[in-house]
Amino acid sequence: MASWRIRRPPEWGVDPVPEGLRTLRTFDVFVLWSSLGVGLLVLAAGTLLVTLGLTIAESIAIALAGSLIGGLMLAGAAHHGSRAGVPTMVSLRPILGRAGSYAPTALNVLQLLGWAAFELLVMGYAAAVITNNVLGPWTAAIFVPIFGAVVAALALGGPLVVVRQWLEKFAIWLVYGSTAAIAAALALRGLDVGARPVAGAFAGPASYLLALDLVIVMPVSWWPLVSDYNRFARRGRDSALGTTAGYAVANTAFYVLGAALLAFGLSQSPPISDFLIAIGLLGLGFLPLLFILVDETDNAFANIYSTAVSLQNLVPGRKQLWLIIAATGIAMAGAWLLLPGGYPFGSGYENFLLLIGGLFVPLLGVVIADSFLVRRGGYRPDEFSTGAPRVRGFAFASWVPGIALYFGIVYGLIPGFPPVGATLPSFGLAAGLHLVFAKAAALRAADRPPATGPRNG
């Protein structure tokens, strides 16, 4: 009797991806990152721009500027990891040391599980809205494991399958079409782009700069996993161009749509603060929301898949299959825990975004300074495995002050600090310190007398 077996593609954990599998072109990378740059959580983040008191016109300018800055930072983060063919957390070994890379890996796993829980939660809410709570008050909770199973299946397929078979052939075209439909419907509503829907929250330059931080943090939240996918790019140029263009375009569009949807909702009588319900009031039915929901699965896929890949930096011998199943289970449990809290995309979500920014923006400064200015891409292949030092202390000495500066600015703990936002100062401080400390370490190494062997006689 013939037997049937489901065969999955080979997994690539901490080992470099072979040249033969580095096949993603610029268009492929563009599709991947434009897909990851859209989603219901990005719409939710876009609504925060309006709650800060910004107009739609100001939201457009802030979203464009922040997305361009964040897209370039994201592409820069992918530089040396993609060239070496290794995941992002493994690419930190030459910079932080092998054991040193465990600290950001642990933080990355926590943030990815948090993102995955939020993704499954918002997908459950969207399904409840689309079906008009067909299964009663537990509709969202019942849909969470359904979406969890879909996401786990995509993660088991791996990046090449998701990009070539799911996104390019199906999902991305649905989301492009639904995005255009929502944008056109909002434009026909004649929203006043110069009005402040939440005028009382506007605080002048401070609102602009906090809004810029909230836009930049979305692409920054992806950099700890960017090389998990871009290591499959054919060339460095494909990785850089596809990532920057794809993410900047998509992130800008969805932040602006999120802001406009909230402004539209608040203009209704009675006012509506739920952007999911606002989509349904545009006269398009719920098809656009359904199409975005279909594409949302790849965002959750990325969080689950990269959780498994990041954990393999800590436990290289573990199979992705079991790590993916475990991560999916934890994310579903997290989504269920968040459900009783009601609408979850207000101040708690904003603080989650700022927490990610505070931890990972300064580390990105260290990574880019080391990759482009200190080492200039000159990493030996063995430094991504056994040849890495245990810990490079001066990299941590650069990262930690950047974290302190970020949170000090965001939460007003530094009296008299100018209103310049937290992202760029913390990034610049960490990068500058790393340059100074790396130069000092090189000078000390040059001054050391060469080792001599025992004399004969």
Secondary structure, DSSP 4 states (H G I P E B T S, - for coil): -------PPPP-SSSPPPGGG--B-HHHHHHHHHHHT-SHHHHHHHHHHHHTT--HHHHHHHHHHHHHHHHHHHHHHTHHHHHHT--HHHHTHHHH-TTTTHHHHHHHHHHHHHHHHHHHHHHHHHHHHHTTSTTGGGHHHHHHHHHHHHHHHHHHH-HHHIIIIIIIIIIHHHHHHHHHHHHHHHHHTT--TT--TTGGG--THHHHHHHHHHHHHHHHHHGGGHHHHHTTBSSHHHHHHHHHHHHHHHHHHHHHHHHHHHHHHHTSSS----HHHHHHTTSSTTHHHHHHHHHHHHHHHHHHHHHHHHHHHH-TTS-HHHHHHHHHHHHHHHHHHHGGG----SHHHHHHHHHHHHHHHHHHHHHHIIIIIISTT---GGGGTTTS-S--HHHHHHHHHHHHHHHHHHTT-STT--S--SHHHHHHHHHHHHHHHHHHHHHHHHHSPPP-PPPP-
